[in-house]
Amino acid sequence: MYRYDTLDREILADRSAEFREQVGRRLAGDLTEDQFKPLRLMNGLYLQLHAYMLRVAIPYGSLNSTQLRKLAWLSKTYDKGYGHFTTRQNLQLHWIKLADTPDILDHLASVDMHAIQTSGNCIRNVTADPYAGATAEEIDDPRIWAEAMRQWSTLHPEFSFLPRKFKIAITAAPKDRTAAKVHDIGLAVKRARDGAMGFEVMVGGGMGRTPYVGSTIREFLPANRLFSYLEAILRVYNRHGRRDNIYKARIKILVAALGAEEFARQVEAEWDKVGTDADLPDLEIARIRGAFAGGAFETLPPRSEAFEAAKASQLAFARFVRNNVKPHKKPGYAIVEISLKGIGETPGDATAEQMDVVADLAERFGQDDIRVTHEQNLVLPHIRLDDLPAVHAALAAVGLGTPNIGLVSDIIACPGLDYCALANARAISVAQHIAERFADADRAENVGELKVKISGCINACGHHHVGHIGILGVDKKGEEYYQLTLGGSGAEDAAVGQALGPALPYERVAEAVDTLVEVYLRERKDGERFLDTFRRTGVAPFKEAVYADVH
Amino acid sequence: MPTYIKRADGKLAVAEDAFTAVADDQDIAPGDVIVSLTRFEAEGDRLLAEGRQVGVRVESSEDVEALAYDLPRIAVVALAFPKFRDGRAYTSAALLRERYGYKGEVRAVGDVLREQAGFMVRTGFDAFEPADGATVEDLERAIHRYRHVYQRSADRRAPAFAEREV
């Protein structure tokens, strides 16, 4: 893992001092809330329905045990004893007092953490594959490039007041676990025929009111030209992105208005002029690469007797392994996903106690490495098969053994009307009702991969557009209604879902999802996921079943 | 009249502004003037021929490229911030300094707040008309807030990766 050096630490300390001064001016009444707002938003501090919310950055979703313990401690000390992991791999504390925020930032800085650029119209936290450094699928470790982008984007003098927020994702594996195609920029590490490393560059994906799948504007960008090319994209966007309407200000609108080809032409023209001056020297990339090298892997046999014995004797463990444990690049190791989607719980929430347990497991069994996924779960990327039974038992003891990764109850939901001032409708309780309907683990496993994503309003924080089943909360004369979409995906087969039919009232949503699943089970052919079946049959059979009683 | 703060040899000071900002609907004042890009394109040659110094105000929606050939004879480029959130002028400043090697004054006008001063100096601004009553001390503190920076920019400050090589 990357370790902050003195320079990185001094930048954080300076940031913290600056914010303490700004909060002081606000508390003393020298700044009005209007004047203070842009300053707090530069530090991830939002004013929500009930309290201040602090969004802590977890760069590329990577944490060590010290950091996770600190987050647990902060949530106990300054919040209600839990935190909310987000779809951008960050952590939100929803019940913060303004006067405490400078101390919180200092505590974060003490473990090399911060809240820089977790809000505002700037380059946000870079999303990366949570299996980085652990999966055999990857061409390169995307964290190297994500860390380099973290540094480059931090307090960028030219790109801190963009037309709108700007999100970058990087994946180096063919299976995309970052939703790269629905980011402002998606980077996919590629190798050229001659073996040279580079990136496919996709631009203009996004969700919100006008969802788009990103367009590839460059099939292959040599790796050492990444930063000049990013500068060219950001410069074209900074100059020409719309600033007259907040809902049309994302880069996707510019790319759509110009057409991807014309946008690409403008970027290339700017890139020619930028030249190599803006690229990061190879030496710095090598320094960062060194920080991610290796990992203390033992040479292990691919088969673990302890693991096989536990799998054969314990049904719960076997189920956990089938759903939450993924293959590792090293023999004798596994990637363990920890579901934060316990049935009846709030998706993405973890208590301080749970965070402490995960931190302990990472320290004891997992090379001190923890990841956050954009699907709001946690990952222990390097667990020995021999240790899996102990890890599972410890997780299950604190309610973290839910064996539902990728299944229907592994739902993404935004905070919705329970927390958010923008929401039209509740999202969390809808997720809970759906999860409860599929609490029967055998049935959920039989259904297989099914991504349900719920947003409480059109801003789409719950990624409903790219849900296999997407659910959008709308307000109909003061009543909560929900529009369902089918066939979306945020992965390598990205697509925007299509509407099922008229919006449904709150009480009917979970039942409708149940009906959709029954149609799928009836229609599916060998090995088809819900998404595959839907793409083959189209919306008709699903629509007919859900609205049957309305006719 | 807004306070005019000039940065020279790395130090800020309140200075006498030799230039009069002239709106498009005003008559040209005597002495050194700052006019809009449109007016400069129409009247610039004449104004310069009169032996005075001329500055050009560039709105955030206007491209500094339009001035490319005139830059050697322009004393000031005033880049406007209609709102502090409008960050286009940072790119304009960076282009003036880095792409065109402009050596004259790049002045921040409009919604210029102390918190932006660090970014402004980094992208090449060297004169400020603060809209929030910021003093020289306020701006100095903002400019020197960070002991290190991560990016190369127009100010030629050594970025962290260059500091690490030493």
Chai-1 contact restraints between the chains, C-beta under 6 A:
chainA,res_idxA,chainB,res_idxB,connection_type,confidence,min_distance_angstrom,max_distance_angstrom,comment,restraint_id
A,L7,B,H148,contact,1.0,0.0,6.0,A-B,restraint_1
A,L7,B,A160,contact,1.0,0.0,6.0,A-B,restraint_2
A,E10,B,R147,contact,1.0,0.0,6.0,A-B,restraint_3
A,E10,B,H148,contact,1.0,0.0,6.0,A-B,restraint_4
A,I11,B,H148,contact,1.0,0.0,6.0,A-B,restraint_5
A,D14,B,R145,contact,1.0,0.0,6.0,A-B,restraint_6
A,D14,B,Y146,contact,1.0,0.0,6.0,A-B,restraint_7
A,E18,B,R145,contact,1.0,0.0,6.0,A-B,restraint_8
A,Q151,B,Y150,contact,1.0,0.0,6.0,A-B,restraint_9
A,T154,B,Y150,contact,1.0,0.0,6.0,A-B,restraint_10
A,H156,B,Q151,contact,1.0,0.0,6.0,A-B,restraint_11
A,P157,B,F119,contact,1.0,0.0,6.0,A-B,restraint_12
A,P157,B,R122,contact,1.0,0.0,6.0,A-B,restraint_13
A,P157,B,T123,contact,1.0,0.0,6.0,A-B,restraint_14
A,P157,B,S153,contact,1.0,0.0,6.0,A-B,restraint_15
A,E158,B,Y90,contact,1.0,0.0,6.0,A-B,restraint_16
A,E158,B,T91,contact,1.0,0.0,6.0,A-B,restraint_17
A,E158,B,A94,contact,1.0,0.0,6.0,A-B,restraint_18
A,E158,B,T123,contact,1.0,0.0,6.0,A-B,restraint_19
A,S160,B,F119,contact,1.0,0.0,6.0,A-B,restraint_20
A,F161,B,R85,contact,1.0,0.0,6.0,A-B,restraint_21
A,F161,B,G87,contact,1.0,0.0,6.0,A-B,restraint_22
A,R235,B,T91,contact,1.0,0.0,6.0,A-B,restraint_23
A,N238,B,T91,contact,1.0,0.0,6.0,A-B,restraint_24
A,R239,B,R88,contact,1.0,0.0,6.0,A-B,restraint_25
A,R239,B,T91,contact,1.0,0.0,6.0,A-B,restraint_26
A,E284,B,F161,contact,1.0,0.0,6.0,A-B,restraint_27
